[in-house]
């Protein structure tokens, strides 16, 4: 029996045990409140000493790898925010498949029907913050590694599988410092040939081959503070910003339609102004999020934003770039995409389609540094960052099997 046939047989014979194993791992990881927010919002989460605290989940990952007999290394830009990289295989042919999942989560938010940090198993799903994004997939790829090791397939692989549990995906401080994939790439601590990032949803029916860039701008309207009873002595920054918002709503960004990514988008996500009803606000600020397509530049966008500001009568604005990442797109006609499609067709009964997305995953940083990386994995894309987040248990099991099959095919 060849390796792929052995894997399919094993998952078929042991599906109940694999189900239990994945559920237990997800349940334990979700208990750890590895919430990642920008530093200025940390006071809202007094149980956090630092952003993320991903070490809490990393301890679980390291314990599991040690029990499996799989070697790993830990890399950290800052204490408490580790990245755990394990390697399975002989590394004879120079091919390396990385499976990176992140350990940080977004805040629970409101509207939950259950405790977001206590996993509920219901109707074949796991419900809880992080079950999909991204602790469920992390448990899935850990189980894949465990099966490959248990069956002795690791001794027969000419290439390497890199199971990676990473930090710092969900939030970035204004200084742009990255503690996860960006840190690993910048310091040349990882060297994958291929990567599959299980962080897009789509129920494994879509493969992310292109992602828009992201630009975040902070725009401050500068007025003059005064007493609320004598507004004529001040300049109301909120009124000024209201006019700027109207200009932004009318803004048509300069771009060329991309064949996969389409057109850019602009969203005004935050507005802050005023200290009290009886004070004329001296400043008002907004944050806007622009998702870019290839061909758009920092300079061209800033120029357009400045044109909006210049259109406001007596306006005085400060425009600052808070974040910038480039868009990326790869040719979907490549060996990694074909391997995913072929194995999914054989096992899952459908062929995933290549597409582009407005969000960003670890695939972006990898692709921009020469790694052939795609987004593909379990879960419904509408379950990300919402209350009652969920993931299908069957999909987590299937993804573990698919990880094994694709690794065997690519690395041999």
Secondary structure, DSSP 8 states (H G I E B T S, - for coil): --HHHHHHHHHHHTHHHHHHHHHHHHHHHHHS--B---GGGGGG-TT-SSS--THHHHHHHHHHHHHHT--EEEEESSTT-EEEEEEEE---SS-EEEEEEE--B----S--SS-TTS-EEETTEEESTTTTTTHHHHHHHHHHHHHHHHTTGGGG-SSEEEEEEE---S---TT---SSHHHHHHTT----SEEEE--S-GGGSEEEEEE-EEEEEEEEEE-B-EEGGGGGGSB-HHHHHHHHHHHHHH-------BTTTB--EEEEEEEEE-S-TTEE-SEEEEEEEEEE-TT--HHHHHHHHHHHHHTSTT--EEEEEEEEE--EE--S-SHHHHHHHHHHHHHTSS--EEEEESS--HHHHHHTTT-EEEE--SS-GGGTTSTT-EEEHHHHHHHHHHHHHHHHHHH-
